[in-house]
Amino acid sequence: MERTQPVGEAVEQMKPRSGYVVLHKVTEDTWRLVGEADRRPGLPARRARAQAIIDVVGHNPEAGETYAAVPRSEWRVGLDW
């Protein structure tokens, strides 16, 4: 017997994952791509960005470290230019 997947599950799997691209500020004018993280459901935007940085870096940023979490969708749009 073939197992069928509920329509809702199939649609959920087809959606692009929302998430963030995490950058680390190396110098005043230089940023380095560190990695990507999926967005954690249920978190407000600001907290989700902070969590993405922690997920990629593996710890809370230390004093003097600067990171940015850019929405993955915006990163892709920026690459179109």
Buried (B, 14 or more C-beta within 10 A) or exposed (E): EEEEEEEEEEEEEEEEEEBBBBBBEEEEEEBEEBBBBEBEEEEEEEEBBBBBBBBBBEEEEEEEEEBBBBBBEEBEEEEEE
